[in-house]
Amino acid sequence: MTPLHHIGNFVRDLVVQIPMSAVRLLFVGTLVAVFIWVLRLPRETTTAENATHWYQNLKIWACLALAIQIVIYSIF
């Protein structure tokens, strides 16, 4: 075995020790952080200049997509 095999085995052993609940918490936490960031974006940056309807604001659809992902990854 080469030294890279030993390094790979060492890293694999470290990663296997991380509990899946912590991984899920970090993953869902990242989605929640992005959700909050999207909510805080100003309306001018998420809507086209000539937009006249509420559904043309991309922030609404981004938040909807993120909320669905948060629910899915929280349940499963």
Secondary structure, 3 states (H helix, E strand, C coil): CCHHHHHHHHHHHHHHCCCHHHHHHHHHHHHHHHHHHHHHCCHHHHECCCCCCHHHEHHHHHHHHHHHHHHHHHHC
